[in-house]
Amino acid sequence: QVQLVESGGGLVQAGGSLRLSCTASGRTFSSYAMGWIRQAPGKEREFIAAISWSGARTYYADSVKGRATIARDNAKNTVYLQMNSLKPEDTAVYYCAADQNFRVGTTYAYWGQGTQVTVSS
């Protein structure tokens, strides 16, 4: 089992950038694929990005492609999501998630508590 804690959310103006971090507990972080998923008020969860256990494979949703970068540092048990050119529609609670399989979607086994990102126009 792995426990996840996100950080780095906040209020940012449109066009700005944020880097979200997610730190995992446990010594098996490097065996998990990781993902970022967001949920805006009144909307379903939306997959954003995924990264394989080694970092060699990544995948992005069309809604963030070209504006987001997912990366991981297995020595620090941390996965990152760099978001640039933020738009008001990026406003959501951002969750990191872990799974033993690389997943494009929202069916991850383990979830963090989420961090709020608000983009003002």
CORURNOR-V39192 format. One line per field, one symbol per residue. ss: DSSP state (H for helix, E for strand, L for the rest). phi: phi as a letter, one per 40 degrees, with the letter a starting at -180 (. if undefined). burial: b if it has 9 or more other C-alpha atoms within 8 Angstrom, else e. A space follows every 10 residues. Layout:
BEGIN
ss=???
phi=???
burial=???
END
This chain:
BEGIN
ss=LLLEEEELLE EEELLLLEEE EEEELLLLHH HLEEEEEEEL LLLLLEEEEE ELLLLLLEEE LLLLLLLEEE EEEHHHLEEE EEELLLLHHH LEEEEEEEEL LLLLLLLLLE ELLLEEEEEE L
phi=.bbbbcahci bacdgcbabc babbcgcbdc cbcbabbbac dgbccbcbaa acccgcbbab cdcbdgbbbb aabccbfbbb bcbbfcbdcc cacbbcabac bcbbibcccb bccgbcbbbc c
burial=ebbbbbebbe ebbbebbbbb bbbbbeeebb ebbbbbbbbb eeeebbbbbb bbbebeebeb beebeebbbb bbeeeebbbb bbbbbbbbeb bbbbbbbbbe ebbeebebeb bbebbbbbbb e
END
